[in-house]
Amino acid sequence: MGQDPKSPGANTVKPNTAAVVRDRVAGSDAEYWRHSDFADLPASAVAMTLSRLAREGVLRRVGKGVYYRPHRTSLGPSGPAASAVAAQTLRAPVHPAGLSAANVLGLSTQNPRRAEYATPAAGPPTSLRGAVVHTRRPAARAGLPVEDGAILETLRERARHSDLSPRRTIDRLLRVLSEEDRFGRLAAAALEEPPRVRAILGALGEELGMPESTLAPLRESLNPLSRFDFGALGALRFADRWQAK
């Protein structure tokens, strides 16, 4: 027989599923969460738990199936960057770029006058009219999360939009790169990026203590006679080993 919809067990989330969702949100530095981040769990239970976390103020719903987790700042709870929200909700693979990327990564508190994005597509999404959109980025970016794409854009520009000191900029990037499987994912995608991105990422990885098996493809992809401008990231401890000028 089917369960009486008025019985105590009806329309409730199994405690283990709700606990897993809560633990993942609480235990990660990730700011944005989607239903697909919990693909290994029952979809209906995930949806109910995320909605409940939004009602409790733990998360904030910023789009269909997209939630933002505020963090404390000296001015109170943080708010979602418009560029990151747009990148989360667009169907086309789009990542923040320029100052928008620095904002997403916590390297700057400035909001750009015009949002800036990067996409592997040949043309910008029509919904981003008025924004600065860099097209034809490597196809390997298509499946990357928003923060991953923002990191690659920041390395392309040698972190020139960071408001932090060179050492604090590096420390912030190291912290973001150390989350879960992020470095390995980016090391694979970076093989299609410009050489300076591969070199800077390799220097960051060596400072993180990444295994040589992860760093070797990056190292071997570089022309040993080339030298690269690391900009502010020249303060990396192993910059010389990665052919910094």
MARBA-3410 file (N, C-alpha, C, O; in Angstrom, 1 decimal):
245
0.8,-1.2,0.0,0.0,0.0,0.0,0.9,1.3,0.0,2.0,1.2,0.6 ~ 0.4,2.3,-0.6,1.1,3.6,-0.7,1.1,4.3,0.7,0.2,4.0,1.5 ~ 2.0,5.1,0.9,2.0,5.9,2.2,1.0,6.9,2.2,0.8,7.7,1.3 ~ 0.3,7.1,3.4,-0.7,8.1,3.6,0.0,9.4,3.5,0.9,9.7,4.3 ~ -0.4,10.4,2.6,0.3,11.6,2.5,0.2,12.4,3.8,1.0,13.4,3.9
-0.7,12.1,4.7,-0.7,12.9,6.0,0.1,12.2,7.1,0.2,12.7,8.2 ~ 0.7,11.0,6.8,1.4,10.3,7.8,2.7,11.1,8.1,3.1,11.8,7.2 ~ 3.3,10.9,9.2,4.5,11.6,9.6,5.7,11.5,8.6,6.5,12.4,8.5 ~ 5.8,10.3,7.9,6.9,10.1,7.0,6.8,10.7,5.7,7.7,10.7,4.9 ~ 5.6,11.2,5.3,5.3,11.7,4.0,6.0,13.1,3.8,6.1,13.9,4.6
6.5,13.2,2.5,7.1,14.5,2.1,8.3,15.0,3.0,8.5,16.2,3.1 ~ 9.0,14.0,3.6,10.1,14.4,4.4,11.4,13.9,3.7,11.3,12.9,3.0 ~ 12.5,14.5,4.0,13.8,14.1,3.5,14.4,13.1,4.4,14.4,13.3,5.6 ~ 14.9,12.0,3.8,15.6,11.0,4.6,16.7,11.7,5.4,17.5,12.5,4.8 ~ 16.9,11.5,6.7,17.9,12.2,7.5,19.3,12.1,6.9,20.1,13.0,6.9
19.7,10.9,6.3,21.0,10.8,5.8,21.3,11.6,4.6,22.4,12.2,4.5 ~ 20.3,11.8,3.7,20.5,12.6,2.6,20.6,14.1,3.0,21.5,14.8,2.5 ~ 19.7,14.6,3.8,19.8,15.9,4.3,21.1,16.2,5.0,21.7,17.3,4.8 ~ 21.6,15.3,5.8,22.8,15.5,6.5,24.0,15.5,5.6,24.9,16.3,5.8 ~ 24.0,14.7,4.5,25.1,14.7,3.6,25.1,16.1,2.8,26.2,16.7,2.7
24.0,16.6,2.4,23.9,17.9,1.7,24.4,19.0,2.7,25.3,19.8,2.3 ~ 23.9,19.0,3.9,24.3,20.0,4.9,25.8,20.0,5.1,26.5,21.0,5.2 ~ 26.4,18.7,5.3,27.8,18.6,5.6,28.6,19.0,4.4,29.7,19.7,4.6 ~ 28.2,18.8,3.2,29.0,19.2,2.0,29.0,20.7,1.9,30.1,21.3,1.6 ~ 27.9,21.3,2.1,27.8,22.8,2.0,28.7,23.4,3.2,29.4,24.4,2.9
28.5,22.9,4.4,29.3,23.4,5.5,30.8,23.2,5.4,31.6,24.0,5.9 ~ 31.1,22.1,4.8,32.6,21.7,4.8,33.3,22.2,3.6,34.5,21.9,3.5 ~ 32.7,23.0,2.7,33.4,23.5,1.5,33.4,25.0,1.5,32.6,25.7,2.1 ~ 34.4,25.5,0.8,34.5,27.0,0.6,33.8,27.4,-0.6,33.7,28.6,-0.9 ~ 33.2,26.5,-1.3,32.4,26.8,-2.5,31.3,27.8,-2.2,30.6,27.6,-1.2
31.1,28.8,-3.0,30.1,29.8,-2.8,28.8,29.4,-3.5,27.7,29.8,-3.1 ~ 28.9,28.7,-4.7,27.7,28.4,-5.5,27.4,27.0,-5.5,28.3,26.1,-5.6 ~ 26.1,26.6,-5.4,25.7,25.2,-5.3,24.5,25.0,-6.3,23.6,25.8,-6.4 ~ 24.6,23.9,-7.0,23.5,23.5,-7.9,23.0,22.1,-7.5,23.7,21.4,-6.8 ~ 21.9,21.7,-8.0,21.4,20.4,-7.8,22.4,19.4,-8.3,22.5,18.3,-7.7
23.0,19.7,-9.4,24.0,18.7,-10.0,25.2,18.5,-9.2,25.9,17.5,-9.4 ~ 25.5,19.3,-8.2,26.6,19.1,-7.3,26.3,17.9,-6.4,27.2,17.4,-5.7 ~ 25.1,17.4,-6.4,24.7,16.3,-5.5,24.1,15.2,-6.4,23.1,14.5,-6.0 ~ 24.7,14.9,-7.5,24.2,13.9,-8.5,24.1,12.5,-7.9,23.4,11.7,-8.4 ~ 24.9,12.3,-6.9,24.9,10.9,-6.3,23.8,10.7,-5.3,23.7,9.6,-4.7
23.0,11.7,-5.0,21.9,11.7,-4.0,20.6,11.8,-4.7,20.5,12.3,-5.8 ~ 19.5,11.3,-4.0,18.2,11.5,-4.6,17.8,12.9,-5.0,17.9,13.8,-4.1 ~ 17.4,13.1,-6.2,17.2,14.5,-6.7,16.2,15.3,-5.9,16.3,16.4,-5.5 ~ 15.0,14.6,-5.5,14.0,15.3,-4.8,14.4,15.6,-3.4,14.1,16.7,-2.9 ~ 15.2,14.8,-2.8,15.7,15.0,-1.4,16.7,16.2,-1.4,16.7,17.0,-0.5
17.5,16.3,-2.5,18.5,17.3,-2.6,17.7,18.7,-2.8,18.1,19.7,-2.1 ~ 16.7,18.7,-3.6,16.0,19.9,-3.9,15.3,20.4,-2.6,15.3,21.6,-2.3 ~ 14.7,19.5,-1.9,14.0,19.9,-0.6,15.0,20.4,0.4,14.8,21.4,1.1 ~ 16.2,19.8,0.5,17.2,20.3,1.5,17.8,21.6,1.1,17.9,22.5,2.0 ~ 18.1,21.8,-0.2,18.6,23.1,-0.6,17.5,24.2,-0.4,17.9,25.3,0.1
16.3,23.9,-0.6,15.2,24.9,-0.4,15.1,25.2,1.1,14.9,26.4,1.5 ~ 15.3,24.2,1.9,15.2,24.4,3.4,16.4,25.2,3.9,16.3,26.1,4.7 ~ 17.6,25.0,3.3,18.8,25.8,3.7,18.6,27.2,3.3,19.1,28.1,4.0 ~ 17.9,27.5,2.2,17.6,28.8,1.8,16.7,29.5,2.7,16.8,30.7,3.1 ~ 15.6,28.8,3.2,14.7,29.3,4.1,15.4,29.6,5.5,15.0,30.6,6.1
16.4,28.8,5.8,17.1,29.0,7.1,18.1,30.1,7.0,18.7,30.6,8.0 ~ 18.4,30.6,5.7,19.4,31.7,5.6,20.8,31.2,5.4,21.7,32.0,5.2 ~ 21.0,29.9,5.3,22.3,29.3,5.1,22.7,29.5,3.7,23.9,29.8,3.4 ~ 21.8,29.4,2.7,22.0,29.6,1.3,21.0,30.7,0.8,20.1,31.0,1.5 ~ 21.3,31.2,-0.3,20.4,32.2,-0.9,20.2,31.8,-2.4,21.1,31.6,-3.1
18.9,31.6,-2.7,18.6,31.2,-4.1,18.8,32.4,-5.0,18.2,33.5,-4.9 ~ 19.7,32.2,-6.1,20.0,33.3,-7.0,19.6,33.0,-8.4,19.7,33.9,-9.3 ~ 19.0,31.8,-8.6,18.6,31.5,-10.0,17.9,30.1,-9.9,17.9,29.5,-8.8 ~ 17.4,29.7,-11.0,16.7,28.4,-11.0,17.7,27.3,-10.7,18.6,27.0,-11.5 ~ 17.6,26.6,-9.6,18.5,25.5,-9.2,19.8,26.0,-8.8,20.7,25.1,-8.7
20.1,27.3,-8.6,21.4,27.8,-8.2,21.3,28.5,-6.9,20.4,29.4,-6.7 ~ 22.2,28.2,-6.0,22.2,28.8,-4.6,23.5,29.4,-4.3,24.6,28.9,-4.7 ~ 23.5,30.5,-3.5,24.7,31.1,-3.1,24.9,31.0,-1.6,23.9,31.2,-0.9 ~ 26.1,30.7,-1.2,26.3,30.7,0.3,27.1,31.9,0.7,28.3,32.1,0.4 ~ 26.4,32.8,1.5,27.1,34.0,2.0,28.2,33.7,2.9,28.2,32.7,3.6
29.2,34.5,3.0,30.3,34.4,4.0,30.4,35.7,4.7,30.1,36.8,4.2 ~ 30.9,35.7,6.0,31.0,36.9,6.8,32.1,37.8,6.3,33.2,37.3,6.0 ~ 31.8,39.1,6.3,32.9,40.1,6.0,32.8,41.1,7.1,31.9,41.1,7.9 ~ 33.7,42.1,7.1,33.7,43.2,8.1,32.5,44.0,7.9,32.1,44.8,8.8 ~ 31.8,44.0,6.7,30.6,44.8,6.5,29.3,44.0,6.6,28.3,44.5,6.3
29.5,42.7,7.0,28.3,41.9,7.1,28.3,40.8,6.1,29.4,40.5,5.5 ~ 27.2,40.0,5.9,27.2,38.9,5.0,27.5,39.3,3.6,27.0,40.4,3.1 ~ 28.3,38.6,2.9,28.7,38.9,1.5,27.5,38.7,0.6,26.5,38.0,0.9 ~ 27.5,39.3,-0.6,26.5,39.1,-1.6,27.1,38.5,-2.8,28.3,38.6,-3.1 ~ 26.3,37.8,-3.7,26.8,37.2,-4.9,27.2,38.2,-5.9,26.5,39.2,-6.1
28.3,38.0,-6.6,28.7,38.9,-7.7,27.8,38.6,-8.9,27.6,37.5,-9.2 ~ 27.4,39.7,-9.5,26.5,39.6,-10.6,27.1,38.7,-11.7,26.4,38.0,-12.4 ~ 28.4,38.9,-11.9,29.1,38.1,-13.0,29.1,36.6,-12.7,28.9,35.8,-13.6 ~ 29.3,36.2,-11.5,29.3,34.8,-11.1,27.9,34.2,-11.2,27.7,33.1,-11.7 ~ 26.9,35.0,-10.8,25.5,34.5,-10.9,25.1,34.3,-12.4,24.5,33.3,-12.8
25.5,35.2,-13.3,25.2,35.1,-14.7,25.9,33.9,-15.3,25.3,33.1,-16.0 ~ 27.2,33.7,-14.9,27.9,32.5,-15.4,27.3,31.2,-14.9,27.4,30.2,-15.6 ~ 26.7,31.2,-13.7,26.1,30.0,-13.2,24.8,29.7,-13.9,24.4,28.5,-14.0 ~ 24.1,30.7,-14.4,22.7,30.4,-14.9,22.6,30.3,-16.4,21.7,29.9,-16.9 ~ 23.7,30.8,-17.1,23.7,30.8,-18.6,23.9,29.3,-19.0,24.6,28.6,-18.4
23.2,29.0,-20.2,23.4,27.7,-20.7,24.8,27.5,-21.4,25.4,26.5,-21.4 ~ 25.3,28.6,-22.1,26.5,28.6,-22.7,27.7,28.5,-21.7,27.5,29.1,-20.6 ~ 28.8,27.8,-22.0,29.9,27.8,-21.1,30.5,29.2,-21.0,31.2,29.6,-21.9 ~ 30.4,29.8,-19.9,30.8,31.2,-19.7,31.5,31.3,-18.3,31.0,30.8,-17.3 ~ 32.7,32.0,-18.2,33.4,32.2,-17.0,33.7,33.7,-16.8,33.8,34.4,-17.8
33.7,34.1,-15.6,34.1,35.5,-15.3,35.6,35.7,-15.8,36.4,34.8,-15.7 ~ 35.8,37.0,-16.2,37.2,37.3,-16.7,37.5,38.7,-16.1,36.7,39.4,-15.5 ~ 38.8,39.1,-16.3,39.2,40.4,-15.8,38.9,40.7,-14.4,39.1,39.8,-13.5 ~ 38.4,41.9,-14.1,38.1,42.3,-12.8,36.9,41.4,-12.2,36.9,41.2,-11.0 ~ 36.0,41.0,-13.1,35.0,40.1,-12.6,35.5,38.8,-12.0,35.0,38.3,-11.0
36.6,38.3,-12.7,37.2,37.0,-12.2,37.9,37.3,-10.8,37.8,36.5,-9.9 ~ 38.6,38.4,-10.7,39.2,38.8,-9.4,38.2,38.9,-8.3,38.5,38.5,-7.2 ~ 37.1,39.5,-8.7,36.0,39.7,-7.7,35.5,38.3,-7.2,35.3,38.1,-6.0 ~ 35.2,37.4,-8.1,34.7,36.1,-7.8,35.7,35.3,-6.9,35.3,34.6,-6.0 ~ 37.0,35.5,-7.1,38.0,34.7,-6.4,38.4,35.4,-5.0,39.3,34.9,-4.3
37.8,36.6,-4.7,38.1,37.2,-3.5,39.4,38.0,-3.6,40.0,38.4,-2.5 ~ 39.9,38.3,-4.8,41.1,39.1,-4.9,40.9,40.6,-5.0,41.8,41.4,-4.9 ~ 39.6,41.0,-5.2,39.2,42.4,-5.3,37.8,42.5,-4.9,37.0,41.6,-5.0 ~ 37.5,43.7,-4.3,36.1,44.0,-3.8,35.5,45.0,-4.8,34.4,45.3,-4.6 ~ 36.2,45.3,-5.9,35.7,46.3,-6.8,34.7,45.6,-7.8,34.9,44.4,-8.2
33.7,46.3,-8.2,32.8,45.8,-9.2,33.0,46.5,-10.5,33.0,47.7,-10.5 ~ 33.3,45.8,-11.6,33.6,46.4,-12.8,32.4,47.2,-13.4,31.3,46.9,-13.1 ~ 32.7,48.3,-14.1,31.7,49.1,-14.7,30.9,48.2,-15.7,29.7,48.4,-15.8 ~ 31.6,47.4,-16.4,31.0,46.4,-17.4,31.5,45.1,-17.0,32.7,44.8,-16.9 ~ 30.5,44.1,-16.8,31.0,42.8,-16.4,31.8,42.2,-17.6,31.6,42.5,-18.8
32.7,41.3,-17.2,33.6,40.8,-18.2,33.6,39.2,-18.1,33.6,38.7,-17.0 ~ 33.5,38.6,-19.3,33.4,37.1,-19.3,34.3,36.5,-20.4,34.8,37.3,-21.2 ~ 34.5,35.2,-20.3,35.2,34.5,-21.3,34.5,33.2,-21.7,33.8,32.6,-20.8 ~ 34.5,32.8,-22.9,33.7,31.6,-23.3,34.5,30.9,-24.5,35.1,31.6,-25.3 ~ 34.3,29.6,-24.5,34.9,28.9,-25.7,34.1,29.1,-27.0,34.6,28.7,-28.0
32.9,29.6,-26.9,32.1,29.8,-28.0,32.7,30.8,-29.0,33.5,31.6,-28.7 ~ 32.3,30.7,-30.3,32.8,31.6,-31.3,32.2,33.0,-31.2,32.8,33.9,-31.7 ~ 31.0,33.1,-30.5,30.4,34.4,-30.4,29.8,34.5,-29.0,29.6,33.5,-28.3 ~ 29.6,35.8,-28.5,29.1,35.9,-27.1,27.6,35.6,-27.1,26.9,35.8,-28.0 ~ 27.1,35.1,-25.9,25.7,34.8,-25.8,24.9,36.2,-25.9,25.3,37.2,-25.4
23.8,36.1,-26.6,23.0,37.3,-26.8,22.5,37.9,-25.5,22.3,39.1,-25.4 ~ 22.4,37.1,-24.4,21.9,37.6,-23.1,23.0,38.5,-22.5,22.7,39.1,-21.4 ~ 24.2,38.5,-23.0,25.3,39.3,-22.4,25.7,40.5,-23.1,26.8,41.0,-23.1 ~ 24.7,41.0,-23.9,24.9,42.3,-24.6,25.2,43.4,-23.6,24.6,43.5,-22.5 ~ 26.2,44.2,-23.9,26.6,45.2,-23.0,27.8,44.8,-22.1,28.4,45.7,-21.5
28.1,43.5,-22.0,29.2,43.0,-21.3,30.4,42.8,-22.2,30.3,42.8,-23.4 ~ 31.6,42.8,-21.6,32.8,42.5,-22.4,33.0,41.0,-22.4,33.0,40.4,-21.3 ~ 33.0,40.4,-23.6,33.0,38.9,-23.7,34.2,38.5,-24.6,34.3,38.9,-25.7 ~ 35.1,37.7,-24.0,36.3,37.2,-24.8,35.9,35.8,-25.3,35.5,34.9,-24.5 ~ 35.9,35.6,-26.6,35.4,34.4,-27.2,36.6,33.5,-27.6,37.8,33.9,-27.5
36.2,32.3,-28.0,37.2,31.3,-28.5,38.3,30.9,-27.5,39.4,30.7,-27.9 ~ 37.9,30.9,-26.2,38.8,30.3,-25.3,38.9,28.8,-25.5,38.0,28.2,-26.2 ~ 39.9,28.1,-24.9,40.0,26.6,-25.2,38.8,25.8,-24.9,38.1,26.1,-23.9 ~ 38.5,24.8,-25.7,37.4,24.0,-25.6,37.4,23.2,-24.3,36.3,22.8,-23.7 ~ 38.6,23.0,-23.7,38.7,22.2,-22.4,38.0,22.9,-21.3,37.8,22.3,-20.2
37.7,24.2,-21.5,37.0,25.0,-20.4,35.5,24.7,-20.3,34.9,25.0,-19.3 ~ 35.0,24.1,-21.3,33.5,24.0,-21.4,32.9,23.4,-20.2,31.8,23.8,-19.8 ~ 33.5,22.4,-19.5,32.8,21.7,-18.4,33.3,22.2,-17.1,33.0,21.6,-16.0 ~ 34.1,23.3,-17.0,34.7,23.7,-15.8,33.7,24.5,-14.9,32.9,25.3,-15.5 ~ 33.8,24.4,-13.6,33.0,25.3,-12.7,33.4,26.8,-12.9,34.5,27.1,-13.4
32.6,27.7,-12.4,32.8,29.1,-12.5,34.2,29.5,-12.0,34.9,30.2,-12.6 ~ 34.5,29.1,-10.7,35.7,29.5,-10.1,36.9,28.9,-10.9,38.0,29.6,-10.9 ~ 36.9,27.7,-11.4,38.0,27.2,-12.2,38.3,28.1,-13.4,39.4,28.4,-13.7 ~ 37.2,28.5,-14.1,37.4,29.4,-15.3,38.0,30.7,-14.8,38.8,31.3,-15.5 ~ 37.5,31.2,-13.7,38.0,32.5,-13.2,39.5,32.4,-12.8,40.2,33.4,-13.0
39.9,31.3,-12.3,41.4,31.1,-12.0,42.2,31.1,-13.3,43.2,31.8,-13.3 ~ 41.8,30.4,-14.3,42.5,30.4,-15.6,42.6,31.8,-16.2,43.6,32.2,-16.7 ~ 41.5,32.6,-16.1,41.5,33.9,-16.6,42.5,34.8,-15.8,43.2,35.7,-16.3 ~ 42.5,34.6,-14.5,43.4,35.4,-13.6,44.8,35.1,-13.9,45.7,36.0,-13.9 ~ 45.2,33.8,-14.1,46.5,33.5,-14.5,46.9,34.0,-15.9,48.1,34.4,-16.1
46.0,34.1,-16.8,46.3,34.7,-18.1,46.7,36.1,-17.9,47.6,36.6,-18.7 ~ 46.1,36.8,-17.0,46.4,38.2,-16.8,47.4,38.5,-15.7,47.6,39.6,-15.3 ~ 48.0,37.4,-15.2,49.1,37.5,-14.2,48.6,38.2,-12.9,49.3,38.9,-12.2 ~ 47.3,38.0,-12.6,46.6,38.5,-11.4,46.7,40.0,-11.3,46.8,40.6,-10.3 ~ 46.7,40.7,-12.5,46.9,42.2,-12.5,45.7,42.9,-11.9,45.8,44.1,-11.5
44.6,42.3,-11.7,43.4,42.9,-11.2,43.3,42.7,-9.6,42.3,43.2,-9.0 ~ 44.2,42.0,-9.0,44.2,41.8,-7.6,44.4,43.1,-6.8,45.4,43.8,-7.2 ~ 43.6,43.3,-5.8,43.9,44.5,-4.9,44.8,44.1,-3.8,45.3,45.0,-3.0 ~ 45.2,42.8,-3.7,46.0,42.3,-2.6,47.5,42.5,-2.9,47.8,42.6,-4.1 ~ 48.3,42.3,-1.9,49.8,42.3,-2.1,50.1,41.0,-2.9,49.3,40.1,-2.9
51.3,41.0,-3.6,51.7,39.8,-4.3,51.6,38.5,-3.4,51.1,37.5,-3.9 ~ 52.1,38.6,-2.2,52.1,37.4,-1.3,50.7,37.0,-0.9,50.4,35.8,-0.9 ~ 49.8,38.0,-0.6,48.5,37.6,-0.2,47.7,37.2,-1.4,46.8,36.3,-1.3 ~ 48.0,37.7,-2.6,47.4,37.2,-3.8,47.7,35.7,-4.1,46.8,34.9,-4.4 ~ 49.0,35.4,-3.9,49.4,34.0,-4.0,48.7,33.1,-3.0,48.3,32.0,-3.3
48.7,33.6,-1.8,48.1,32.8,-0.7,46.6,32.5,-1.0,46.1,31.4,-0.7 ~ 45.9,33.5,-1.5,44.5,33.3,-1.8,44.4,32.3,-2.9,43.5,31.4,-2.9 ~ 45.2,32.4,-4.0,45.1,31.4,-5.1,45.4,30.0,-4.6,44.8,29.1,-5.1 ~ 46.4,29.9,-3.7,46.8,28.6,-3.2,45.6,28.0,-2.5,45.4,26.8,-2.6 ~ 44.9,28.8,-1.7,43.8,28.3,-0.9,42.7,27.8,-1.8,42.1,26.7,-1.6
42.4,28.6,-2.9,41.3,28.2,-3.8,41.7,26.9,-4.6,40.9,26.1,-4.8 ~ 43.0,26.9,-5.0,43.5,25.7,-5.8,43.5,24.4,-4.9,43.5,23.3,-5.5 ~ 43.6,24.5,-3.6,43.8,23.3,-2.8,42.4,22.6,-2.5,42.4,21.6,-1.9 ~ 41.3,23.2,-3.0,40.0,22.6,-2.7,39.8,21.4,-3.5,39.9,21.4,-4.7 ~ 39.5,20.3,-2.8,39.1,19.0,-3.4,40.0,18.6,-4.6,41.3,18.6,-4.5
39.5,18.3,-5.8,40.3,17.9,-6.9,40.5,19.0,-7.9,40.8,18.8,-9.1 ~ 40.5,20.2,-7.4,40.5,21.4,-8.4,41.9,21.5,-9.1,41.9,21.7,-10.3 ~ 43.0,21.3,-8.4,44.2,21.5,-9.1,44.4,20.5,-10.3,44.8,20.8,-11.4 ~ 44.1,19.2,-10.0,44.2,18.2,-11.1,43.4,18.5,-12.2,43.8,18.3,-13.4 ~ 42.2,19.0,-12.0,41.2,19.3,-13.0,41.8,20.5,-13.9,41.7,20.4,-15.1
42.3,21.5,-13.2,42.8,22.6,-13.9,44.1,22.3,-14.7,44.4,22.8,-15.7 ~ 45.0,21.4,-14.1,46.2,21.0,-14.7,45.9,20.4,-16.1,46.7,20.6,-17.0 ~ 44.9,19.6,-16.1,44.5,18.9,-17.4,44.0,19.9,-18.4,44.3,19.9,-19.6 ~ 43.1,20.8,-17.9,42.5,21.8,-18.8,43.5,22.8,-19.3,43.5,23.3,-20.4 ~ 44.5,23.1,-18.4,45.5,24.2,-18.8,46.4,23.8,-19.9,47.1,24.6,-20.5
46.5,22.5,-20.3,47.3,22.1,-21.4,46.9,22.7,-22.7,47.7,22.7,-23.7 ~ 45.7,23.3,-22.7,45.2,24.0,-23.9,45.4,25.5,-23.8,45.0,26.2,-24.7 ~ 45.8,25.9,-22.6,46.0,27.4,-22.3,47.3,27.9,-22.8,48.2,27.1,-23.2 ~ 47.6,29.2,-22.9,48.9,29.7,-23.3,50.0,29.2,-22.4,49.7,28.9,-21.2 ~ 51.2,29.2,-22.8,52.3,28.6,-22.0,52.5,29.3,-20.7,52.8,28.6,-19.7
52.3,30.6,-20.6,52.5,31.3,-19.3,51.5,30.8,-18.3,51.8,30.8,-17.1 ~ 50.3,30.4,-18.7,49.3,29.9,-17.8,49.7,28.6,-17.2,49.6,28.3,-16.0 ~ 50.3,27.7,-18.1,50.8,26.4,-17.6,52.0,26.6,-16.7,52.1,25.9,-15.7 ~ 52.8,27.6,-17.0,54.0,27.8,-16.1,53.6,28.3,-14.8,54.1,27.8,-13.7 ~ 52.7,29.3,-14.7,52.3,29.8,-13.4,51.5,28.8,-12.6,51.7,28.7,-11.4
50.6,28.0,-13.3,49.9,27.0,-12.6,50.9,25.9,-12.0,50.7,25.4,-10.9 ~ 51.9,25.6,-12.8,52.9,24.6,-12.3,53.6,25.2,-11.1,53.8,24.4,-10.1 ~ 54.0,26.4,-11.1,54.7,27.0,-9.9,53.7,27.0,-8.7,54.2,26.8,-7.6 ~ 52.5,27.3,-8.9,51.5,27.2,-7.8,51.4,25.8,-7.3,51.3,25.6,-6.1 ~ 51.3,24.9,-8.2,51.2,23.5,-7.8,52.4,23.0,-7.0,52.2,22.2,-6.1
53.6,23.4,-7.5,54.8,23.0,-6.7,54.7,23.5,-5.3,55.2,22.9,-4.4 ~ 54.3,24.8,-5.2,54.2,25.4,-3.8,53.1,24.7,-3.0,53.2,24.6,-1.8 ~ 52.1,24.1,-3.6,51.1,23.3,-2.9,51.6,21.9,-2.6,50.9,21.2,-1.8 ~ 52.7,21.5,-3.1,53.2,20.2,-2.9,52.5,19.1,-3.7,52.5,17.9,-3.3 ~ 52.1,19.5,-4.9,51.4,18.5,-5.8,52.4,17.5,-6.3,53.6,17.8,-6.5
52.0,16.2,-6.5,52.9,15.2,-6.9,53.5,15.5,-8.3,52.8,16.1,-9.2 ~ 54.7,15.0,-8.6,55.3,15.2,-9.9,54.5,14.6,-11.0,54.6,15.1,-12.1 ~ 53.8,13.6,-10.7,52.9,13.0,-11.8,51.9,13.9,-12.3,51.5,13.9,-13.4 ~ 51.4,14.8,-11.4,50.5,15.9,-11.8,51.1,17.0,-12.5,50.6,17.6,-13.4 ~ 52.4,17.4,-12.0,53.1,18.5,-12.6,53.8,18.2,-13.9,54.0,19.1,-14.7
54.2,17.0,-14.1,55.0,16.7,-15.2,54.4,17.1,-16.6,55.1,17.6,-17.4 ~ 53.1,16.8,-16.8,52.5,17.2,-18.1,52.6,18.7,-18.4,52.9,19.1,-19.5 ~ 52.5,19.5,-17.3,52.6,20.9,-17.4,54.1,21.3,-17.8,54.3,22.1,-18.7 ~ 55.0,20.7,-17.0,56.4,21.0,-17.2,56.9,20.6,-18.7,57.6,21.4,-19.3 ~ 56.4,19.4,-19.1,56.9,18.9,-20.4,56.2,19.7,-21.5,56.7,19.6,-22.7
55.2,20.4,-21.3,54.5,21.1,-22.4,55.2,22.5,-22.7,54.8,23.1,-23.6 ~ 56.2,22.8,-21.8,56.8,24.1,-22.0,58.1,24.0,-22.8,58.9,23.1,-22.6 ~ 58.4,25.0,-23.6,59.6,25.1,-24.3,60.7,25.4,-23.3,60.6,26.5,-22.7 ~ 61.7,24.6,-23.1,62.7,24.9,-22.1,63.5,26.2,-22.3,64.2,26.7,-21.4 ~ 63.5,26.7,-23.5,64.2,28.0,-23.8,63.4,29.2,-23.6,63.9,30.3,-23.6
62.1,29.0,-23.3,61.2,30.2,-23.2,61.2,30.7,-21.7,61.5,30.0,-20.8 ~ 60.9,32.0,-21.6,60.8,32.6,-20.3,59.4,33.4,-20.3,59.0,33.9,-21.3 ~ 58.8,33.4,-19.1,57.4,33.9,-19.0,57.3,35.0,-18.0,57.9,34.9,-16.9 ~ 56.5,36.1,-18.3,56.3,37.2,-17.4,55.2,36.7,-16.4,54.0,36.6,-16.8 ~ 55.5,36.5,-15.1,54.6,36.1,-14.1,53.9,37.3,-13.5,52.9,37.1,-12.7
54.3,38.5,-13.8,53.7,39.7,-13.1,53.8,39.6,-11.6,54.9,39.2,-11.1 ~ 52.8,39.9,-10.9,52.8,39.9,-9.5,53.0,38.5,-8.9,53.5,38.3,-7.8 ~ 52.7,37.5,-9.7,52.9,36.1,-9.3,54.4,35.6,-9.4,54.7,34.5,-9.2 ~ 55.3,36.5,-9.8,56.7,36.3,-9.8,57.2,36.0,-8.4,58.3,35.5,-8.2 ~ 56.4,36.4,-7.4,56.8,36.2,-6.0,56.6,34.7,-5.6,57.0,34.3,-4.4
56.1,33.8,-6.5,56.0,32.4,-6.1,57.3,31.8,-5.8,58.3,32.2,-6.5 ~ 57.4,31.0,-4.8,58.7,30.4,-4.4,59.4,29.6,-5.4,60.6,29.7,-5.5 ~ 58.7,29.0,-6.3,59.3,28.2,-7.4,59.2,28.8,-8.8,59.2,28.0,-9.8 ~ 59.0,30.1,-8.8,58.8,30.7,-10.1,60.0,30.5,-11.0,59.8,30.2,-12.2 ~ 61.2,30.5,-10.5,62.4,30.3,-11.3,62.4,28.9,-12.0,62.8,28.7,-13.1
61.9,27.9,-11.2,61.9,26.5,-11.8,60.9,26.4,-12.9,61.0,25.5,-13.7 ~ 60.0,27.3,-13.0,59.0,27.3,-14.0,59.2,28.4,-15.0,58.2,28.9,-15.7 ~ 60.4,28.8,-15.2,60.9,29.6,-16.3,60.3,31.1,-16.2,60.0,31.7,-17.3 ~ 60.1,31.6,-15.0,59.7,33.0,-14.9,60.9,33.9,-15.3,62.0,33.6,-15.1 ~ 60.5,35.1,-15.9,61.6,36.0,-16.3,62.2,36.6,-15.1,63.1,37.5,-15.2
END
